[in-house]
Amino acid sequence: MAELAEMREKANRGAVEAARREYGLFVKQLDRGHQSMSSCLRVKPLEMKRHQEGKRQELLERCWGELRGEDPQKQAALEELKQELDKQMDEFLSAYGQRFKVKKAKWLGLCIGPSPAATSRRARAHPHWPAHLPISKRLRPIGCRFRSSSACDSDSSLADGRVCFVPASARDSENDEEKEDRVDLELIEEIPPNSPPDAVLANSLIAVANLSTITPALEPELETHLLRSTLHAVFTLGTQMDTNQVQDLHRVIPDLLDAMLENLLAKTPDTDKLHYILQHINYWTVSRVPRERARAIRSSAALLTSVITLPDFDNSAEFPRMGHHVAQLALFVGDPDEDISREAREGVYRLYQLLLRQRDLNVHEVEDLWCWDWHQDSRLLGYKNTARVGEVFAKFFSEGQRSFFLQTAVLAMHDPLLRVSQAGLLLTYSLLGQLATGASGRRCCN
């Protein structure tokens, strides 16, 4: 009997060890296959986590079938294997997440050096900062701690005003977080309106994005102040295109703002947080400066697109203020600026998807939101699509959502900008007309 038990234990150890080796080899192959920037950026950390969990589950199920003995003995061996696989998976995912963010930061162009004007302005304001760092030691890719290092001073390739990525040591104290948060805020607030973009702003954006991932979370007052200051700095940027560097930064900064807003939402992925961010963006959608309005509408559309793809987004709440956000974007569906019109339609469409999910529907089960007759006059098509928003959303809105929609549309009717006033009128009558038609149809049926 003792010999049989020994043989069984030996066989079980062999099965567990074989599963452990196979998983280790699987992890090494994934690691080697995702070292380059292109291969790494093709697989997001969440997708990589699903790969890892699938392989782990496969090995655990196979090992359970190979283990011998009573269930309690098998369960103990399996639990030991599970803990070891979880440890390997956590270590790999942590390293991969850091690698992904560093490569994404580089891909977005964060190694662009600051302009001479920005360098001199920073030197006057903060003479104690190292000259080679566009921002203080606070700069790091999202989710990772970084600091400055003397190695950068000796490396001529990094001493020209580019970002220096060096892992932080354990000496970096969490007590410094609040001071560094204030430094980021001061950097953003120092940027004057209508100034050309520079690396200080780009690096500040990714630093602010970090703040939404720290624990404990930012104080609400500080978070609100950071969000307002960041949106102001980005939306009021000048339009200068005098150098290649400035042109690159004009392309990079919208992506950085999108990443920052997505991180802010991902910390608390629900409709309350979405409304909180959108209401700050909405302040700029009614700006009288066309480029500020265009940038705000683009940011709203980008954030709403990310919501649709966010797997953990909690859409269970009724979200009555969705009506306000639909109407706010729908006011610009017929805008004569093609870019503004396109981004407004995109944002409204994403809100339509979100509303249908609340009603357990998808876009393939309902009528199209937009008219697609491109042979028509663009102005007439804009009017039709604006009216379509009220007609289509009225069929799915709750009472609270209709109320917020109408409040926003009626208020827009008094806007001094004629096209906004006309859009508010169209939205109001299209929603009320659809409701009246629906009520009349129900009476006829009765």
Buried (B, 14 or more C-beta within 10 A) or exposed (E): EEEEEEEBBEBBEEBBEBBBEBBBEBBEEBEEEBEEBEEBBEBBBEEBBEEBBEBBEBBBEBBBEBBBBEEEBBEEBBEBBBEBBEEBBEEBBEEBBBBBBBBBBBBBBBBBBBBEEBBEBBEEEBEEBBEBBBBBBBBBBBBBBBBBBEEBBEBEEBBEBBBBBBEBEEEBEEEEBEEBBEBBBEBBBBBEEEBBBBBBBBBBBBBBBBBBBBEEEBEEEBBEBBBBBBBBBBBBBBEEEEEEBBEBBBEBBBBBBBBBBBBBBBBEBBBEBBBBBBEBBBBBBBBEEEBBBBBBBBBBBBBBBBBBEBEEBEBEEEBBBBBBBBBBBBBBBBBEBEEBBBBBBBBBBBBBBBBBBBEEEEEEEBEEBBBEEEEEEEEEBBBBBBBBBBBBBBEBBBEBBBBBBBEBBBEBBEBEEEBBBBBBBBBBBBBBBBBEEEEEEEEEEE
